[in-house]
């Protein structure tokens, strides 16, 4: 079956800067993929390539379509919210609903109105009168009311406070996501959403640092926390990254089983946030 | 996996029964433009209101002596011409203001969405860049001119109604002003002029949109400087004026072909031409069959295509 995204040797340069340096990855249907990387790592370039918003080199198919030449077909199946996308200030809330309903065959106005009903947003307000968080809520209400096969969200909760962020991710998981949809999401607040992901792709300097399902992460990586005096012995087993936590040392291992490490200290599956830091800084040390 | 993905589209397509034809989408896109650029319809409405108020005030406060007036020495033809002339005098300020707001609208329409960064929102919807550009062009070249045409007709009718009411109450029934045939004739010619103007100015409209899609800042400046600076440079360097002739030709030639002055209803002494026999079918035939008119339309299509390409492939957000 066609993958939702299939990228091979995807590359993008801005002048001398290589934003994407020949990355290859696949997004399978029915997954929630976190695309995670520091600022300027190439996340946005990858998303823009996928959405047909920028030129690129290499091969890229989204839902079997070429985003460069078949963007119009693609946009019927794909929905996105770019981090820099702003709803225009002159637009009224009711007009926004009417417009999207008028041009998008898969938009369900009652669903959007339902989302908005849970907020303080009034139908006759202009976007310019809403707070930043409210604008994001409105935008998300519009996006989530579109029955798209593939949803791309670039920092969707930027500017929302914790309460709304939690609410949004609950909605995304409970009301929106099902096995027929695929979501690709970038965010800075990895800790908050790591329960959400089925897959993660770490991207760094335009290259993929890690690409795995969450189950694979559990099998591949172990975090071992040991006391300072046990550390040298654990270090012999070759952690790829370590850091000190309250006088103890947390070490991150790849390809070791918890059974192997358990005698030395406490083992657990590392969080995605920890793995991200470990991967990004670990590689920097080497 | 394949079955789930294939069937995923099927139920979702149900709302498509609401009818997402090209025409419906175009109308929605057009309405969107009128939401954003309210001046497009507000300005002509306000001017029509002011005109009406001014006319009524002029009649009421100058108290024309209806009994003393004697129009019997006018021929029927002259009366019809005066009637049609009054029609044009009311309409032309509306067209002038509409032309001005359309000019600013076209310079802004593909620039504002980049400036306020809403373009990525519009582009997240299944509306092609070509359709977006076409809709904006049709608002400027079709919807607004036709809307102002209807507004002008209504304004004229209201004015005629008021005048006739006034002269009837004032005891001058012989001054009642209505000539159905002349009115329909004048309105028909006015409609042809409106269509002709949109066709003739289409490449200028499209050029403004191209600038609007392309300019990184101040599209208004980019739109107006080249056609003024380039002829100046040409004249300073070669003492020739081909560019200036071209700009002038594209700006006014169609009105000369039609047998009008540089601008309909504005050039001194040409008011009567509008209504007179000169403004007959022969001139319209010449104007509509002018090769440069249709070459201009072709150029407009090419410029619009370029504007849509820029909107599609531009990447600076």
Interface residues (C-beta under 8 A of the other chain):
Chain A: X1 X2 X28 X29 X30 X48 X51 X53 X54 X55 X71 X72 X75 X76 X77 X79 X80 X81 X82 X84 X85 X86 X87 X88 X89 X90 X91 X92 X95 X99 X100 X102 X103 X104 X105 X106 X107 X108 X139 X143 X147 X149 X179 X180 X181
Chain B: X1 X2 X4 X5 X7 X8 X9 X12 X13 X15 X16 X18 X20 X24 X25 X27 X28 X29 X31 X32 X35 X36 X112 X113 X116 X117 X118 X120 X121 X123 X124 X125 X126 X127 X128 X312 X313 X315 X317
